[in-house]
Amino acid sequence: MPPQPVSDHDPRRSSLTLVFQADPVSIRQALQGMLTCPPLSCLRGEDRGMAELVLAEVLNNVAEHAYAEAGGKVEIRLDGDPRGLRCLVVDEGREMPGGQLPEGRLPCGPYVALDDLPEGGFGWHLIRSLCADLAYARVDGQNRLAFVLATGS
């Protein structure tokens, strides 16, 4: 087997910061761009898919709940780390209800009326189950959500 090229670039130490509008089209475009750049592009397919899923859920929550109809900007910072992918999402939208992250409880039973679904149910359950060190703070008018996605890369 021929020798593989060696790069000075360590994907576990790469970082990416983006600022974009928190609307569905801009979020979709930003996610597509993030997937083509380190540190996300350096992840294995399974880890990249998990990161995309969590980031899409978090960013869509910002657009839908923090800004609602008002719109606004969101900043995301991704840092490769030996433990995984460290993520920070910052927006200036509305504060989380009660200043805390939703519990992410799944509804009981298979037949729950749409109006009876808990706020923050499926999405926050997914985020909580796939992330470590999940932390939220409201600082100087900004929502700051930090978490780590464990990766095998």
GROMACS elastic network, one bead per residue, 0.5 to 0.9 nm:
[ bonds ]
;  ai    aj funct       b0    kb
    1     4     6  0.86367   500
    3     6     6  0.88261   500
    6     9     6  0.86807   500
    7    10     6  0.74676   500
    9    12     6  0.88472   500
    9    13     6  0.80985   500
    9    14     6  0.78289   500
   10    13     6  0.55210   500
   10    14     6  0.66778   500
   10    80     6  0.87449   500
   11    14     6  0.51414   500
   11    15     6  0.84797   500
   11    38     6  0.65433   500
   11    39     6  0.57703   500
   11    40     6  0.87394   500
   11    41     6  0.88132   500
   11    42     6  0.59592   500
   11    43     6  0.82942   500
   11    80     6  0.62249   500
   11    81     6  0.82642   500
   11   153     6  0.83955   500
   12    15     6  0.86360   500
   12    39     6  0.71250   500
   12    42     6  0.83826   500
   12    79     6  0.76836   500
   12    82     6  0.57119   500
   12    83     6  0.86045   500
   12    84     6  0.76285   500
   12    85     6  0.80419   500
   12   153     6  0.76577   500
   13    39     6  0.79222   500
   13    79     6  0.67132   500
   13    81     6  0.57007   500
   13    82     6  0.78887   500
   14    38     6  0.61086   500
   14    39     6  0.54267   500
   14    78     6  0.82571   500
   14    79     6  0.59060   500
   14    80     6  0.51686   500
   14    81     6  0.80332   500
   15    38     6  0.67503   500
   15    39     6  0.59662   500
   15    77     6  0.71469   500
   15    78     6  0.53931   500
   15    80     6  0.60269   500
   16    34     6  0.79670   500
   16    37     6  0.77787   500
   16    38     6  0.69809   500
   16    39     6  0.69729   500
   16    40     6  0.89343   500
   16    76     6  0.80071   500
   16    77     6  0.56546   500
   16    78     6  0.51684   500
   16    79     6  0.65765   500
   16    80     6  0.89267   500
   17    75     6  0.71429   500
   17    76     6  0.56249   500
   17    78     6  0.64219   500
   17    79     6  0.87232   500
   18    30     6  0.78870   500
   18    34     6  0.85354   500
   18    74     6  0.82312   500
   18    75     6  0.56564   500
   18    76     6  0.54232   500
   18    77     6  0.66205   500
   18    78     6  0.88939   500
   19    30     6  0.87943   500
   19    73     6  0.66933   500
   19    74     6  0.56670   500
   19    76     6  0.65180   500
   19    77     6  0.89430   500
   20    23     6  0.87521   500
   20    26     6  0.66924   500
   20    27     6  0.75372   500
   20    30     6  0.73173   500
   20    72     6  0.84391   500
   20    73     6  0.54716   500
   20    74     6  0.56506   500
   20    75     6  0.66456   500
   20    76     6  0.87240   500
   21    24     6  0.87749   500
   21    25     6  0.88436   500
   21    26     6  0.58554   500
   21    27     6  0.72308   500
   21    63     6  0.85825   500
   21    71     6  0.72293   500
   21    72     6  0.56778   500
   21    74     6  0.61037   500
   21    75     6  0.88194   500
   22    25     6  0.85137   500
   22    26     6  0.65439   500
   22    27     6  0.61957   500
   22    59     6  0.71523   500
   22    60     6  0.76307   500
   22    62     6  0.67683   500
   22    64     6  0.85702   500
   22    67     6  0.76835   500
   22    71     6  0.62221   500
   22    72     6  0.57159   500
   22    73     6  0.54613   500
   22    74     6  0.58079   500
   22    91     6  0.87195   500
   23    26     6  0.54618   500
   23    27     6  0.59555   500
   23    28     6  0.85699   500
   23    59     6  0.87825   500
   23    60     6  0.77116   500
   23    62     6  0.87919   500
   23    63     6  0.55501   500
   23    64     6  0.82023   500
   23    71     6  0.68201   500
   23    72     6  0.80763   500
   23    73     6  0.87893   500
   24    27     6  0.51504   500
   24    28     6  0.61329   500
   24    29     6  0.86706   500
   24    59     6  0.88130   500
   24    60     6  0.69537   500
   24    63     6  0.73130   500
   24    64     6  0.89721   500
   25    28     6  0.51782   500
   25    29     6  0.62450   500
   25    30     6  0.85983   500
   26    29     6  0.50769   500
   26    30     6  0.59938   500
   26    31     6  0.85126   500
   27    30     6  0.50550   500
   27    31     6  0.60755   500
   27    32     6  0.85719   500
   27    56     6  0.75571   500
   27    59     6  0.68402   500
   27    60     6  0.74251   500
   27    63     6  0.86668   500
   28    31     6  0.52106   500
   28    32     6  0.62583   500
   28    33     6  0.86921   500
   28    56     6  0.78882   500
   29    32     6  0.51520   500
   29    33     6  0.62452   500
   29    34     6  0.86527   500
   30    33     6  0.50546   500
   30    34     6  0.60643   500
   30    35     6  0.86704   500
   31    35     6  0.62414   500
   31    36     6  0.89285   500
   31    52     6  0.70571   500
   31    55     6  0.78447   500
   31    56     6  0.73154   500
   32    35     6  0.53560   500
   32    36     6  0.68905   500
   32    52     6  0.89302   500
   33    36     6  0.54446   500
   33    37     6  0.68096   500
   34    37     6  0.53654   500
   34    38     6  0.76428   500
   34    39     6  0.82783   500
   34    40     6  0.64515   500
   34    41     6  0.76428   500
   34    52     6  0.88856   500
   35    38     6  0.77399   500
   35    39     6  0.83139   500
   35    40     6  0.52446   500
   35    41     6  0.53085   500
   35    42     6  0.89173   500
   35    48     6  0.74301   500
   35    52     6  0.77042   500
   36    39     6  0.88229   500
   36    40     6  0.69774   500
   36    41     6  0.50814   500
   36    42     6  0.87664   500
   37    40     6  0.60109   500
   37    41     6  0.50618   500
   37    42     6  0.77957   500
   38    42     6  0.56416   500
   38    43     6  0.83204   500
   38    78     6  0.88666   500
   38    79     6  0.88880   500
   38    80     6  0.81379   500
   39    42     6  0.54232   500
   39    43     6  0.69989   500
   39    78     6  0.70486   500
   39    79     6  0.67044   500
   39    80     6  0.55787   500
   39    85     6  0.77457   500
   40    43     6  0.54445   500
   40    44     6  0.87480   500
   40    47     6  0.86217   500
   40    48     6  0.60981   500
   40    51     6  0.78055   500
   40    52     6  0.87166   500
   40    78     6  0.82317   500
   40    80     6  0.83017   500
   40    85     6  0.82832   500
   41    44     6  0.81392   500
   41    45     6  0.88906   500
   41    48     6  0.73594   500
   42    48     6  0.83021   500
   42   153     6  0.75180   500
   43    46     6  0.80016   500
   43    47     6  0.58947   500
   43    48     6  0.54362   500
   43   151     6  0.74958   500
   43   152     6  0.78356   500
   43   153     6  0.56064   500
   44    47     6  0.53357   500
   44    48     6  0.59813   500
   44    49     6  0.85502   500
   44   151     6  0.81996   500
   44   152     6  0.73871   500
   44   153     6  0.63757   500
   45    48     6  0.50279   500
   45    49     6  0.60645   500
   45    50     6  0.86319   500
   46    49     6  0.51549   500
   46    50     6  0.63060   500
   46    51     6  0.86978   500
   46   151     6  0.88980   500
   47    50     6  0.50654   500
   47    51     6  0.61338   500
   47    52     6  0.85425   500
   47   149     6  0.85015   500
   47   150     6  0.81417   500
   47   151     6  0.57593   500
   47   152     6  0.72138   500
   47   153     6  0.80018   500
   48    51     6  0.50865   500
   48    52     6  0.61008   500
   48    53     6  0.86178   500
   48   151     6  0.86556   500
   49    52     6  0.50701   500
   49    53     6  0.61801   500
   49    54     6  0.87246   500
   50    53     6  0.51280   500
   50    54     6  0.62632   500
   50    55     6  0.85298   500
   50   130     6  0.78865   500
   50   149     6  0.83045   500
   51    54     6  0.52680   500
   51    55     6  0.59432   500
   51    56     6  0.83449   500
   51    85     6  0.83327   500
   51   130     6  0.89470   500
   51   149     6  0.69583   500
   52    55     6  0.51945   500
   52    56     6  0.58850   500
   52    57     6  0.85009   500
   53    56     6  0.52471   500
   53    57     6  0.62510   500
   53    58     6  0.87127   500
   53   127     6  0.88387   500
   54    57     6  0.51755   500
   54    58     6  0.61648   500
   54    59     6  0.85613   500
   54   123     6  0.85733   500
   54   126     6  0.75063   500
   54   127     6  0.58815   500
   54   130     6  0.76073   500
   54   131     6  0.83306   500
   54   149     6  0.87689   500
   55    58     6  0.51024   500
   55    59     6  0.59439   500
   55    60     6  0.83179   500
   55    87     6  0.88383   500
   55   127     6  0.88242   500
   56    59     6  0.52313   500
   56    60     6  0.58778   500
   56    61     6  0.84073   500
   57    60     6  0.52442   500
   57    61     6  0.61303   500
   57    62     6  0.87463   500
   57   123     6  0.62915   500
   57   124     6  0.82569   500
   57   126     6  0.86104   500
   57   127     6  0.76251   500
   58    61     6  0.51653   500
   58    62     6  0.64504   500
   58    63     6  0.89479   500
   58    89     6  0.82385   500
   58   123     6  0.81447   500
   58   124     6  0.84877   500
   58   127     6  0.77498   500
   58   145     6  0.89377   500
   59    62     6  0.50404   500
   59    63     6  0.64092   500
   59    64     6  0.86563   500
   59    74     6  0.80649   500
   59    89     6  0.80753   500
   60    63     6  0.50523   500
   60    64     6  0.59804   500
   60    65     6  0.82565   500
   61    64     6  0.50865   500
   61    65     6  0.55234   500
   61    66     6  0.70435   500
   61    67     6  0.89446   500
   61   123     6  0.85175   500
   62    65     6  0.55359   500
   62    67     6  0.63636   500
   62    68     6  0.80675   500
   62    74     6  0.78993   500
   62    91     6  0.74193   500
   62    93     6  0.74574   500
   62    94     6  0.89188   500
   63    66     6  0.60827   500
   63    67     6  0.53355   500
   63    68     6  0.59652   500
   63    69     6  0.82942   500
   63    71     6  0.69253   500
   63    72     6  0.80066   500
   63    74     6  0.87515   500
   63    93     6  0.86263   500
   64    67     6  0.62262   500
   64    69     6  0.77255   500
   65    68     6  0.50942   500
   65    69     6  0.88876   500
   65    93     6  0.81220   500
   65    94     6  0.74635   500
   65    96     6  0.85546   500
   66    71     6  0.87093   500
   66    91     6  0.78968   500
   66    92     6  0.77738   500
   66    95     6  0.67678   500
   66    96     6  0.75187   500
   66   143     6  0.87027   500
   67    70     6  0.53392   500
   67    71     6  0.51076   500
   67    72     6  0.63815   500
   67    73     6  0.89767   500
   67    91     6  0.87296   500
   67    92     6  0.80332   500
   67    94     6  0.64232   500
   68    71     6  0.65387   500
   68    93     6  0.84369   500
   68    94     6  0.87777   500
   70    93     6  0.86753   500
   71    93     6  0.82961   500
   72    91     6  0.77504   500
   72    92     6  0.73178   500
   72    93     6  0.72236   500
   73    90     6  0.86918   500
   73    91     6  0.63220   500
   73    92     6  0.73567   500
   73    93     6  0.86195   500
   74    89     6  0.70339   500
   74    90     6  0.57400   500
   74    92     6  0.75882   500
   74    93     6  0.89588   500
   75    88     6  0.80287   500
   75    89     6  0.57545   500
   75    90     6  0.51005   500
   75    91     6  0.64680   500
   76    87     6  0.71638   500
   76    88     6  0.56323   500
   76    90     6  0.63881   500
   76    91     6  0.89285   500
   77    86     6  0.80339   500
   77    87     6  0.57236   500
   77    88     6  0.51298   500
   77    89     6  0.65951   500
   77    90     6  0.86493   500
   78    85     6  0.66183   500
   78    86     6  0.57196   500
   78    88     6  0.66629   500
   78    89     6  0.88771   500
   79    84     6  0.85196   500
   79    85     6  0.57535   500
   79    86     6  0.50246   500
   79    87     6  0.65088   500
   79    88     6  0.87644   500
   80    83     6  0.82927   500
   80    84     6  0.63267   500
   80    86     6  0.63775   500
   80    87     6  0.89803   500
   81    84     6  0.51232   500
   81    85     6  0.57714   500
   81    86     6  0.66683   500
   82    85     6  0.81431   500
   82   151     6  0.87023   500
   82   153     6  0.82415   500
   83    86     6  0.83268   500
   83   148     6  0.79141   500
   83   149     6  0.81620   500
   83   150     6  0.61490   500
   83   151     6  0.71837   500
   83   152     6  0.87302   500
   84   148     6  0.63771   500
   84   149     6  0.54754   500
   84   152     6  0.74216   500
   84   153     6  0.74596   500
   85   147     6  0.83458   500
   85   148     6  0.54785   500
   85   149     6  0.50404   500
   85   150     6  0.64611   500
   85   151     6  0.69149   500
   86   146     6  0.74995   500
   86   147     6  0.60085   500
   86   149     6  0.65365   500
   86   150     6  0.87503   500
   87   145     6  0.80242   500
   87   146     6  0.55832   500
   87   147     6  0.53745   500
   87   148     6  0.60251   500
   87   149     6  0.77915   500
   88   144     6  0.68566   500
   88   145     6  0.56670   500
   88   147     6  0.67388   500
   88   148     6  0.89113   500
   89   143     6  0.78838   500
   89   144     6  0.58179   500
   89   145     6  0.51714   500
   89   146     6  0.64777   500
   89   147     6  0.89719   500
   90   142     6  0.64659   500
   90   143     6  0.55109   500
   90   145     6  0.65300   500
   90   146     6  0.87868   500
   91    94     6  0.87097   500
   91   141     6  0.86663   500
   91   142     6  0.55330   500
   91   143     6  0.53034   500
   91   144     6  0.69610   500
   91   145     6  0.89882   500
   92    95     6  0.83390   500
   92   141     6  0.60510   500
   92   143     6  0.60938   500
   93   141     6  0.81137   500
   93   142     6  0.71196   500
   93   143     6  0.70912   500
   94    97     6  0.85314   500
   94   141     6  0.86685   500
   94   142     6  0.85309   500
   94   143     6  0.78620   500
   95    98     6  0.79612   500
   95    99     6  0.61908   500
   95   100     6  0.85677   500
   95   137     6  0.89989   500
   95   138     6  0.67981   500
   95   141     6  0.82717   500
   95   142     6  0.79455   500
   95   143     6  0.64208   500
   96   100     6  0.57509   500
   96   101     6  0.64483   500
   96   102     6  0.79678   500
   96   136     6  0.87180   500
   96   138     6  0.83575   500
   96   143     6  0.78928   500
   97   100     6  0.62889   500
   97   101     6  0.76797   500
   97   102     6  0.78622   500
   98   101     6  0.83206   500
   99   136     6  0.82854   500
   99   137     6  0.75365   500
   99   138     6  0.72477   500
  100   103     6  0.87459   500
  100   136     6  0.68840   500
  100   137     6  0.78955   500
  101   104     6  0.84718   500
  101   120     6  0.86107   500
  101   124     6  0.83356   500
  101   135     6  0.81283   500
  101   136     6  0.66078   500
  102   105     6  0.82742   500
  102   119     6  0.76269   500
  102   120     6  0.54326   500
  102   121     6  0.78473   500
  102   124     6  0.65982   500
  102   125     6  0.88053   500
  103   120     6  0.69131   500
  103   121     6  0.74293   500
  103   124     6  0.69436   500
  103   125     6  0.73605   500
  103   128     6  0.84939   500
  104   118     6  0.82774   500
  104   119     6  0.80386   500
  104   120     6  0.52618   500
  104   122     6  0.63721   500
  104   123     6  0.70036   500
  104   126     6  0.76625   500
  104   127     6  0.82148   500
  104   128     6  0.71798   500
  105   108     6  0.88460   500
  105   118     6  0.72513   500
  105   119     6  0.87488   500
  105   120     6  0.74100   500
  105   122     6  0.72644   500
  105   124     6  0.77905   500
  105   125     6  0.61435   500
  106   117     6  0.83327   500
  106   118     6  0.75554   500
  106   120     6  0.88747   500
  106   121     6  0.52597   500
  106   122     6  0.60570   500
  106   125     6  0.68652   500
  107   110     6  0.80883   500
  107   112     6  0.70241   500
  107   116     6  0.83850   500
  107   117     6  0.63065   500
  107   118     6  0.67606   500
  107   121     6  0.71689   500
  107   122     6  0.84432   500
  108   111     6  0.83104   500
  108   112     6  0.74657   500
  109   112     6  0.66218   500
  112   115     6  0.82672   500
  112   116     6  0.63329   500
  112   117     6  0.67056   500
  113   116     6  0.51808   500
  113   117     6  0.67225   500
  114   117     6  0.55069   500
  115   118     6  0.83869   500
  116   119     6  0.89919   500
  117   120     6  0.88154   500
  117   121     6  0.71032   500
  117   122     6  0.89937   500
  118   121     6  0.52427   500
  118   122     6  0.84659   500
  119   122     6  0.85164   500
  119   124     6  0.89371   500
  120   123     6  0.60717   500
  120   124     6  0.52169   500
  120   125     6  0.75339   500
  121   124     6  0.56795   500
  121   125     6  0.58919   500
  121   126     6  0.85764   500
  122   125     6  0.50884   500
  122   126     6  0.61575   500
  122   127     6  0.86778   500
  123   126     6  0.51546   500
  123   127     6  0.62229   500
  123   128     6  0.86003   500
  124   128     6  0.58797   500
  124   129     6  0.83213   500
  125   128     6  0.52018   500
  125   129     6  0.60577   500
  125   130     6  0.86682   500
  126   129     6  0.51840   500
  126   130     6  0.62198   500
  126   131     6  0.85395   500
  127   130     6  0.53901   500
  127   131     6  0.59465   500
  127   134     6  0.87623   500
  128   131     6  0.54795   500
  128   132     6  0.75820   500
  128   134     6  0.73285   500
  129   132     6  0.81793   500
  130   148     6  0.87976   500
  130   149     6  0.67250   500
  130   150     6  0.80102   500
  131   134     6  0.63713   500
  131   147     6  0.60716   500
  131   148     6  0.55711   500
  131   149     6  0.50934   500
  131   150     6  0.72207   500
  132   147     6  0.58703   500
  132   148     6  0.50477   500
  132   149     6  0.63705   500
  132   150     6  0.74046   500
  133   146     6  0.74178   500
  133   147     6  0.51897   500
  133   148     6  0.59955   500
  133   149     6  0.89255   500
  134   145     6  0.73368   500
  134   146     6  0.57585   500
  134   148     6  0.70822   500
  135   144     6  0.80304   500
  135   145     6  0.57725   500
  135   146     6  0.52377   500
  135   147     6  0.64069   500
  136   143     6  0.72197   500
  136   144     6  0.56346   500
  136   146     6  0.64963   500
  136   147     6  0.89417   500
  137   142     6  0.81411   500
  137   143     6  0.60182   500
  137   144     6  0.52725   500
  137   145     6  0.67282   500
  137   146     6  0.88014   500
  138   141     6  0.64148   500
  138   142     6  0.54652   500
  138   144     6  0.61538   500
  138   145     6  0.88727   500
  139   142     6  0.52035   500
  139   143     6  0.65578   500
  139   144     6  0.72270   500
  140   143     6  0.85709   500
  150   153     6  0.89500   500
